[in-house]
Amino acid sequence: MIRLAILASGSGSNAEKIMEHFQGSSKAQVGLVGSNKADAFVLERAKKFGVPTFTFSRKEMDAGVLLAKLQEEKIDWVILAGFLLKIPDELIRAFSDHMVNIHPALLPKYGGKGMYGVHVHEAVKASGDTETGITIHLVNEHYDEGKIIFQAATPVTPEDTPDTIAQKVHALEHRYFPEVIESLLG
């Protein structure tokens, strides 16, 4: 059984869709949900599925506490689902080609430090782009520059606001992220 860990910093709607998708799966299970925020709602979502949770500070993550926990839990894949801290190089090396992230834009556009959530949608709206979407990619040492695995697009109309753009992007995330993760597992 392939063991997944999900790292998230906020609400965790993508994490919930992933836990739902793999609930009862014979291929993989979510063995841990971790967050750098003790009050992140993703931790409540994990409890609903009976998935153990783990919280840690940036300092603890950088000191190897998170890596040790992932190894202790025999995690095979790390899934970043709205996790806002930069992953330490040591952790990336430990899960080389086994760590995946979802980004709320069509990379390479609107990626990099500080480009997450509403900041991305505001930039898309300000640019006048006629489409946006999601990118699922492997994680490397640079923000949003890992190998692209999957992209899906949605139109952006002149009437769209950052909020309506976010709704369209969330629909794509929820539809595709669990399926793409499963396809990576072989």
C-alpha positions in Angstrom: 0.0 0.0 0.0 1.4 3.4 -1.1 1.3 5.9 1.8 0.6 9.6 1.1 1.2 12.6 3.2 -0.6 15.8 2.5 0.9 19.1 3.6 -1.5 22.2 3.7 -1.5 25.5 5.4 -5.2 26.5 5.3 -8.7 25.3 4.7 -7.7 22.0 3.0 -10.5 21.6 0.4 -8.0 19.9 -2.0 -6.8 17.7 0.9 -10.4 16.7 1.6 -10.9 15.7 -2.1 -7.7 13.7 -2.0 -8.7 11.9 1.2 -12.2 11.2 -0.2 -10.6 9.8 -3.4 -8.3 7.4 -1.6 -10.7 6.3 1.1 -11.1 2.6 0.8 -8.5 2.4 -2.1 -6.5 -0.8 -2.4 -3.7 1.2 -4.1 -2.9 4.1 -1.7 -3.9 5.7 1.6 -3.5 9.1 3.1 -1.3 8.2 6.2 -0.7 11.8 7.5 -1.9 15.4 7.1 0.7 17.9 8.2 0.4 21.7 8.6 2.6 24.6 9.7 -0.5 26.2 11.3 -2.1 24.6 14.4 -5.4 26.3 13.6 -5.6 25.3 9.9 -9.0 23.8 9.1 -7.3 21.0 7.1 -6.6 19.4 10.4 -10.3 19.2 11.2 -11.0 17.7 7.7 -8.3 15.0 8.4 -10.0 14.0 11.6 -13.3 13.5 9.7 -11.4 10.8 7.7 -9.5 9.4 10.7 -6.2 10.5 9.2 -3.5 11.3 11.8 -2.3 14.9 11.8 1.0 16.6 12.6 1.8 20.3 13.1 5.2 21.8 13.0 6.9 25.2 12.8 9.1 26.5 10.0 12.1 26.1 12.3 11.2 22.5 13.0 10.7 21.8 9.3 14.0 23.3 8.5 15.7 21.3 11.3 14.4 18.0 9.9 11.5 17.3 12.2 9.0 17.0 9.4 11.4 14.7 7.4 11.8 12.5 10.4 8.0 12.3 10.9 7.5 11.4 7.2 10.1 8.7 7.4 8.7 7.4 10.7 5.2 7.1 9.1 6.8 5.3 6.0 5.4 7.9 3.6 6.0 7.2 -0.1 4.6 10.4 -1.6 4.3 14.0 -0.3 1.4 16.0 -1.7 1.4 19.8 -1.3 -2.1 21.1 -1.3 -2.0 24.8 -0.4 1.2 24.5 1.6 2.8 28.0 1.7 6.3 27.4 3.1 9.3 26.7 0.9 10.3 23.1 1.2 13.8 22.5 2.5 16.3 21.0 0.0 16.9 18.0 2.2 13.2 17.1 2.2 13.0 17.6 -1.6 16.0 15.3 -2.1 14.4 12.6 0.3 11.3 12.6 -1.9 12.9 13.3 -5.3 10.2 12.7 -8.0 7.8 11.7 -5.2 6.6 15.2 -4.1 3.9 17.0 -6.1 2.3 20.4 -5.9 -0.7 22.1 -7.3 -0.6 25.7 -8.5 -3.6 27.8 -9.3 -2.4 29.1 -12.6 -0.9 27.9 -15.9 2.8 27.9 -15.1 5.2 29.4 -15.9 2.8 32.3 -15.7 2.1 33.7 -12.2 4.4 31.4 -10.3 7.1 32.1 -7.7 7.4 33.4 -4.2 4.3 35.2 -3.0 2.1 33.9 -5.9 -0.5 31.9 -4.2 -4.3 32.0 -3.8 -6.0 35.4 -4.4 -2.6 37.0 -5.4 -2.6 34.7 -8.4 -6.2 35.4 -9.4 -5.7 39.2 -9.0 -2.7 39.0 -11.3 -4.6 37.0 -13.9 -7.5 39.5 -13.8 -5.1 42.5 -14.0 -3.2 41.0 -17.0 -6.4 40.7 -19.1 -5.6 37.0 -19.8 -8.4 35.2 -21.4 -7.7 31.9 -19.7 -6.2 30.5 -16.5 -6.1 27.1 -14.9 -4.1 24.8 -12.8 -0.7 23.2 -13.0 0.3 20.0 -11.2 4.1 19.7 -11.0 6.9 17.9 -9.2 8.6 19.9 -6.6 12.2 21.0 -6.9 14.4 23.6 -5.1 12.7 26.5 -6.9 9.1 27.8 -6.3 6.8 26.5 -9.0 9.6 25.4 -11.4 9.4 21.6 -11.1 8.6 19.3 -14.0 5.0 20.0 -15.2 2.8 16.8 -15.0 -0.6 18.2 -15.9 -2.4 21.4 -16.8 -6.1 22.2 -17.3 -7.5 25.6 -18.4 -10.6 27.5 -17.9 -11.8 30.7 -19.7 -11.5 34.1 -18.0 -14.2 36.6 -19.2 -14.1 40.4 -18.8 -16.9 40.0 -16.2 -14.8 37.7 -14.0 -13.5 38.9 -10.7 -10.6 37.4 -8.7 -13.3 35.6 -6.7 -15.1 34.1 -9.7 -11.7 33.1 -11.2 -10.9 31.4 -7.9 -14.1 29.4 -8.1 -13.3 28.2 -11.6 -9.8 27.2 -10.6 -11.0 25.4 -7.4 -13.4 23.4 -9.6 -10.5 22.3 -11.8 -8.3 21.5 -8.7 -11.0 19.4 -7.1 -11.8 17.5 -10.3 -8.2 16.7 -11.4 -5.8 16.7 -8.5 -6.8 13.3 -6.9 -6.9 11.6 -10.4 -3.5 13.0 -11.4 -2.0 11.9 -8.0 -3.4 8.4 -8.6 -1.9 8.3 -12.1 1.5 9.1 -10.7 1.4 6.1 -8.3 1.7 3.7 -11.2 
